[in-house]
Amino acid sequence: MQNANLFYQKNALVTIMMARDIVNKEPGDKMIPIAEYERSCGFSRWTIQTAIKTLLDNDCMVVEKYGPKGTFLSKINYEKLWTFTDWDPLLGCVPVSTSCALSGLLTGTNIVLKQKGIPFNFSFMTPVKNRLLSLDRGRCNFVITTKLAYEIGKEMCPNIRLAMELKNCKYNLGYSVYYNTERFQGVEDGMSIGIYESALEQKYLSNLICEGKKVEKKYLYYHETYNAFARGEIDMVVQRSDCEDYRIYREKSVGLSYLGLDETIMTPVVLVNKDDYGIEELIKNNINIAEMAAIQEKVMQGKMEPSYY
């Protein structure tokens, strides 16, 4: 029985890998040669041929053989093929929308993936540390966050990989320090600051602006930090400049652009798990950054309703 289970596991694994390779191709493309699968994956020729037969028998594709030139895909039934990828549906861990920028970014992601016919679901998860850990442990297929969060979290999560930067899109409009003091002339000894530890960027930036100062650091959850700030129990909190919760405090805030980190803070990225075979290629082939940026801009200008559920 153990050998039988191993047999079915190997056949299923090869079928999944092959389905993922083909779903990234278009009719007319050449299939990856059997010999290449043998070399890269270590499976037998018979096992690979069985996987091909499974996909053919289930009408996932039609192939044409041209002798030494190889085997080409004349037709691809993506809907049926998806059921063999083990990605059906794809799961993306994304931030909860707390600003127009995020609403636009999520709307753009939603629309471009739907246009490509990719079955997917969003899992809304805050803070970013939880998203990175979920991806690192293989509990989701991709994560959207910032370039800075990736740089901070990649040592903690060695299995994550940056698949693409979403240039011209915005994750946020930068960070500011919000203050409760009458006047703010910089961080001074004796001040207190609220930090939510699982928010990698917020913690990093909070520690950065307090460097060299004797500041009381109060580690709280997001809403605890907000409530403590609103009640005047802490002097400062670092938060995204476009965060809706802090809108009423904008007159008592100072931007952090002087740190020189705006590009890494504001640029969204798509992260994948390096062991998730074929996922990086899928993301790169199906996310149109220019279209996403255009959609996000329309949402931010109020010319398009957010749509990401």
C-alpha positions in Angstrom: 0.0 0.0 0.0 2.9 2.4 0.8 4.4 1.8 -2.6 1.0 2.4 -4.2 0.6 5.7 -2.3 4.1 6.8 -3.5 3.1 5.9 -7.1 0.0 8.1 -7.0 1.8 10.9 -5.2 4.5 11.0 -7.9 2.0 10.9 -10.7 -0.1 13.7 -9.1 3.0 15.8 -8.5 4.2 15.6 -12.1 0.7 16.3 -13.4 0.5 19.4 -11.2 3.9 20.6 -12.4 3.0 20.0 -16.0 -0.4 21.7 -15.7 1.3 24.8 -14.2 3.8 24.9 -17.0 1.1 24.7 -19.6 -1.2 27.2 -18.0 1.6 29.7 -18.4 1.8 29.1 -22.1 -0.3 30.0 -25.2 -1.6 28.0 -28.1 1.3 27.6 -30.6 4.0 27.3 -27.8 6.3 24.4 -27.6 5.9 22.0 -24.7 8.8 21.4 -22.3 10.6 18.3 -23.6 10.2 15.1 -21.5 14.0 14.9 -21.2 14.1 18.3 -19.5 11.6 17.1 -16.9 13.7 14.0 -16.4 16.8 16.1 -15.8 15.2 18.9 -13.6 12.7 16.8 -11.6 14.2 13.4 -11.5 11.0 11.6 -12.5 11.0 8.7 -15.0 10.0 9.1 -18.6 7.0 6.8 -18.1 5.8 8.9 -15.1 6.0 12.1 -17.2 4.2 10.5 -20.2 1.5 9.3 -17.8 1.0 12.9 -16.7 0.7 14.1 -20.3 -1.8 11.4 -21.0 -3.9 12.5 -18.0 -4.1 16.1 -19.3 -4.9 14.9 -22.8 -7.6 12.5 -21.6 -9.2 15.2 -19.6 -9.3 17.6 -22.7 -7.0 20.1 -21.1 -5.1 20.5 -24.3 -4.5 19.3 -27.8 -1.0 18.8 -29.0 0.8 18.3 -32.4 4.0 16.5 -32.7 6.7 17.6 -35.2 9.3 15.0 -34.8 12.8 16.4 -33.8 11.2 19.9 -33.6 9.2 18.9 -30.5 5.6 18.8 -29.4 3.5 22.0 -29.7 0.3 23.0 -28.0 -2.4 23.6 -30.6 -5.2 24.2 -28.1 -5.4 24.9 -24.4 -8.5 24.6 -22.3 -7.4 26.8 -19.4 -10.6 26.2 -17.4 -10.0 22.5 -17.3 -6.3 22.9 -16.9 -6.7 25.0 -13.8 -8.3 22.1 -12.0 -5.0 20.2 -12.2 -2.7 23.0 -11.1 -3.6 22.8 -7.4 -4.0 26.6 -7.6 -7.7 26.4 -8.0 -8.4 29.0 -6.7 -5.2 31.0 -6.2 -5.1 32.7 -2.8 -3.5 36.1 -2.3 -3.0 37.6 1.2 -3.5 41.4 0.8 -3.9 44.3 3.3 -7.2 45.5 4.6 -8.1 48.6 2.7 -7.6 51.6 5.0 -7.0 54.3 2.3 -7.9 55.3 -1.2 -4.5 54.2 -2.4 -5.0 50.6 -1.1 -8.6 50.5 -2.4 -7.3 51.4 -5.9 -4.4 48.9 -5.7 -6.7 46.1 -4.7 -9.3 47.1 -7.3 -6.6 47.0 -10.0 -5.3 43.6 -8.9 -8.9 42.2 -8.9 -9.7 43.5 -12.3 -6.5 42.4 -14.1 -6.6 38.9 -12.7 -10.3 38.5 -13.6 -9.6 39.7 -17.1 -7.1 36.9 -17.4 -9.6 34.4 -16.3 -7.6 33.4 -13.2 -9.7 31.9 -10.4 -8.5 33.6 -7.2 -9.6 34.7 -3.7 -8.2 37.5 -1.5 -7.5 36.9 2.1 -7.4 40.2 3.9 -4.8 40.1 6.6 -3.2 42.8 8.8 -0.4 43.3 9.9 2.1 42.5 7.1 4.1 40.2 9.4 1.2 37.8 9.4 1.0 37.9 5.6 4.7 37.1 5.2 4.6 34.2 7.6 1.6 32.8 5.8 3.4 32.9 2.5 6.6 31.6 4.0 4.7 28.6 5.4 2.9 27.9 2.1 -0.5 28.9 3.3 -1.1 31.3 0.4 0.2 31.8 -3.1 1.1 35.4 -3.2 1.3 38.5 -1.0 1.0 42.2 -1.8 3.0 44.5 0.5 5.7 47.2 0.1 9.3 46.9 -1.0 10.4 48.0 2.5 8.4 45.3 4.2 10.0 42.7 2.0 13.5 44.0 2.8 12.7 43.9 6.5 11.0 40.5 6.5 13.0 38.4 4.0 15.5 37.2 6.7 12.6 36.2 9.0 10.9 34.4 6.1 13.6 32.8 3.9 11.1 31.1 1.5 9.6 34.3 0.2 10.8 35.8 -3.1 10.0 39.1 -4.8 8.2 38.2 -8.0 7.6 41.8 -9.3 7.6 45.4 -8.3 4.4 47.2 -9.2 6.1 50.3 -10.6 3.9 53.4 -11.0 1.4 51.9 -8.5 1.3 53.2 -4.9 0.9 51.2 -1.8 0.5 54.4 0.3 1.4 58.1 0.1 4.3 57.9 2.5 4.5 57.9 6.3 4.1 60.7 8.8 4.7 61.0 12.5 1.5 62.2 14.3 2.1 64.1 17.5 0.1 65.1 20.6 2.5 67.8 21.8 1.6 71.5 21.3 4.5 72.0 18.9 6.7 69.3 17.3 10.4 70.1 16.8 11.6 66.6 16.4 11.8 63.6 18.7 13.1 64.6 22.2 14.1 62.7 25.3 11.2 61.9 27.6 8.6 61.5 24.8 6.5 58.3 24.3 5.7 56.6 21.1 3.2 53.8 20.2 4.5 50.9 18.2 2.6 47.9 16.9 5.3 45.2 16.7 3.8 43.1 14.0 3.6 46.0 11.6 7.2 45.7 10.2 7.4 49.1 8.5 5.8 51.0 11.3 8.1 49.4 13.9 11.2 50.0 11.7 10.4 53.7 11.1 9.4 54.3 14.7 12.8 53.0 15.9 14.6 54.9 13.2 13.2 58.3 14.2 13.8 57.6 17.9 17.4 56.5 17.4 19.7 58.1 19.9 16.9 59.5 22.0 15.5 58.3 25.4 12.0 57.6 24.3 9.4 55.4 26.0 8.3 52.8 23.5 4.8 51.4 24.2 4.1 48.2 22.3 0.4 47.9 21.5 -1.9 46.5 18.8 -3.1 48.8 16.0 -6.4 49.9 17.6 -4.8 50.1 21.1 -2.2 52.4 19.6 -4.8 54.6 17.9 -7.0 54.8 21.1 -3.9 55.6 23.2 -3.0 58.4 20.8 -6.5 59.7 20.7 -6.7 59.8 24.5 -3.4 61.6 24.7 -1.6 58.7 26.5 1.3 58.7 24.0 3.1 61.6 22.4 3.7 60.2 19.0 2.7 57.5 16.5 4.1 56.7 13.1 1.4 56.0 10.5 0.8 56.1 6.8 0.0 59.6 5.7 -3.2 58.5 3.8 -4.6 56.3 6.6 -8.3 57.2 7.0 -8.2 56.6 10.8 -5.7 59.4 11.3 -7.3 61.9 8.9 -8.6 64.2 11.7 -5.0 64.5 13.0 -3.3 65.5 9.8 -2.7 69.1 10.9 -0.6 67.7 13.7 1.7 65.5 11.6 5.1 65.7 9.9 6.1 63.7 6.9 9.0 61.3 7.0 10.3 61.9 3.4 13.5 63.3 4.9 14.5 59.7 5.8 14.9 59.1 2.0 12.8 55.9 2.1 9.8 57.0 0.2 10.5 54.8 -2.9 10.7 51.6 -0.8 7.8 52.7 1.5 5.4 53.5 -1.3 6.2 50.9 -4.0 4.0 47.8 -3.9 5.5 44.4 -4.6 4.1 40.9 -5.2 5.8 38.2 -3.2 5.7 34.5 -3.8 7.0 31.3 -2.1 10.1 30.1 -3.9 9.0 26.5 -3.5 5.6 27.1 -5.2 6.5 25.7 -8.6 5.5 28.0 -11.5 3.9 30.8 -9.4 6.4 33.5 -10.2 6.0 33.0 -13.9 2.2 33.0 -13.5 2.3 36.3 -11.7 4.6 37.9 -14.2 2.6 36.7 -17.2 -0.8 37.8 -15.9 -0.3 41.1 -14.0 -0.4 44.1 -16.3 1.3 46.8 -14.2 0.4 49.7 -16.5 -3.3 48.7 -16.4 -3.2 48.3 -12.6 -1.7 51.8 -12.2 -4.4 53.3 -14.5 -7.2 51.7 -12.5 -5.7 52.7 -9.2 -5.5 56.3 -10.3 -9.2 56.3 -11.4 -10.2 55.0 -8.0 -8.1 57.5 -6.1 -9.6 60.3 -8.2 -13.1 59.1 -7.6 -13.7 58.2 -11.2 -14.2 54.5 -10.5 -15.8 52.7 -7.6 -13.6 50.3 -5.6 -14.2 46.7 -6.5 -12.2 43.9 -4.9 -14.7 41.5 -3.3 
